[in-house]
Amino acid sequence: PEVHHGPDVQRPRGLVAVDHHERPDGSGYPSGLKATDELASALRHVDVFMAKMAPRANRAALAVQVAARQLFHAARYDLASAILVHVHRLVHTLTPRALAEIHRLRGAHARHLGDLGGAAAGYEAALAAFEQVGDVRNACNARVSLAFGYIELGDYAAARDELEQASVAATRMGLQTILQRA
C-alpha cells in the first residue's frame, strides 16, 4: 500500500521508527510503503550508514570512507551522496589515507552523474593522495580509473600514458585484476 502525504493524509509521527526501513521503490519492510515521511527517510540513511561502520561478527568496523564507497558500489547512490556532503565538512580532520578514499569516491560519484571533468579531477586527486601516503596498489588502481576519465574526455594521449604506467606497476606487483582493467 502506498502512503500519500498532503493536507488530507498523513501517517502519525510516532511511526517514524517503524517506517525507517521502508524504501522509495516499495521493497522495504514492514509494510512495503513507497512513500514515507522525510524524517523516516533520513533515519533510514543514518541507520544503514551506522550499520556499515559498526563491527560485526565477521568483520571489523568500516571507516567512514569505506562505508560510503561500499554504499556507492552497491548502487545506494542516495546514501553515498548524502555521506559525501557530510564528509566534505570533515575534510580537515581526515587522515591522508582517508582523504585519498574520499577523492576516489568523489571521482566515481561524478562519473555516475555524468560529470566527466569532475570524475577526472576526483581520480587525479585520489592518485596524488595515494602516492603521497605510499599506497602503490591503490595508486595503480586510481591511475586506471583516471585513464578511463581521460578517455571519456577525449584526451587519449594522457589516457595512454596513465594506462602504460598502470600496466608496468600492476605487472611488477602481480596485480592481475588491475592489469586486466588497464
N, C-alpha and C positions, 0 to 999 in steps of 0.2 A: 504494500500500500504506500502511496505517495503522501507526503505531508506538504500541504500548501501553506505558505506563510503570507500573511497580509492582514488587513484590518479585521477580517472576519474569522480567520482560522489561525490558531497558534497553539503549539504544544506548551505545556507548563514548563517553566524554567527548571523545575526540580528533576526533569528527565534528561538534563544535560549529561549527567554521569552515565546514564543508560545509552543515550543516543551517540555518545562519542565514538562508538565502534561502527556506526553507520558510515557508508561511503557514497559519494555522489552518483556512482553507477548502480547503486542498489545492491551491491554484493556484500555489504556489511552485515552486522548482526546486532541485536537480536531480531529486528523487525524487517530488515531489507529495505529501509527507507531510502529514497533517492534525494531527499532534501531534509536537512536538519538546520538547526539554528547555528549562527556563526560561532557562538561560544563552544558548542559541541564540536564543530569542525576544528577550531583552534586547539581544543583539548585533545582531539584525535592526533593532530600533528605532534603535539608535545609528548603524548603517550608513546607513539611509535619511535620517536627520536630517543626518548629516555630509555626505552627498552633496548635500543641498539647500544646505548652507552653503559648499560648495566651488565655486570658479569653474569654469565650463565654457566651451567654445569659443564658444558662442552667448549667454552671459550672464555677468554678474559674480556673485560670491558673494552669497548672500542673507543678510540679517541674521536673527538668531535668531527674532524675532517674525514676520518674513515667511515664513520656512521653516515655522514652526508653523502659520501661517494657511493656507498652501498645502496642508499635510497635512490640515488640517481640512476645507477645501473640496474636497479630493479624496476625502473620506469615509474618511480614515485617522484616525478619531476616537481609536483607541487610542494612536497615536503623538502626536497633538496633545495629548491629555490627559496623557500622560507628560511631555511637554515643559513643559506648563503647571505641573505640580508642581515641576519643577526650576527653571523661570524664577522662580517665586514666591520662591525662596530668594535670587534675584539682584536683586530689585526695587530695592533701594537703590543698585545700580550702573548701572541703565539710564538712558539719556537720556530726557528728557521725551517725545520723539517715539516712542521705542521703548515707553515705558510706555503711551502712547496706543494703540498697536497691541495691546499685551497686554490692555488693558482691553476693546478691541473683540473680541479673540479670546475672552476670558472671557465676554462677553455672548453671543456666538454659541454657545459651548460650553454655557452654561447653557440657552439656548433649545433646543438639541439634546437636552439631558437632561430637558426639560420643567420646568425651574426658571424660571418666568416672572418672579419677583421678582429672581432673580439675573441674568437676561437684561437687565431694565430697569436694574439697578444697574451692570452692566458697560457698557452703552451710555451711561448718564449720565456715568460716569467717563471713557469714551472721548471723548465730546463735550466735556467740560470740558478734558481734556488736549489735544485737537486745537485747541481755541480758545486755550488757553494758549500753544501754540507757533506760533499764527498759520496753521495749516493749514486754510484755509477750505473747501477742496474735501472733505477727509476729514471735517471737522466737519459739513458739509452731509449727507454720506452717513450719518454716525453719527446725525444728527438723524432721518433717515428710519427707521433701524433702531430707534431709541428710540421713535419714534411707533408702530411695529408692536408693540413691547413694551407700550406703554401700552394699545393696543387689546386685546391678549391679556389684560391685567389689568382691562379694563373701564373704564379712565379715558379716555373718549372726548374729553373737553374738552382734556386735556393732549395727546392724540394729534393733535387738530385743530390746536392751537397749533403743535406741532412740525412738522407737515406744511405748514402755511402758511408758516412761517419757511423751511423747506427749499425749498419751491416758489419763493419770492421769490429766495433765494440761488442756486438752480440756474438759474433764468431769467437772472439778472444775469450769471452766469458761463458761460452757454451749455452747461450740463451736462445734455444730453438724457437720458442713461441714468438719472441721479438724478431728474430731473424726472418721468420715466415711473414710477419707483418711488413717488414722492410722490403 
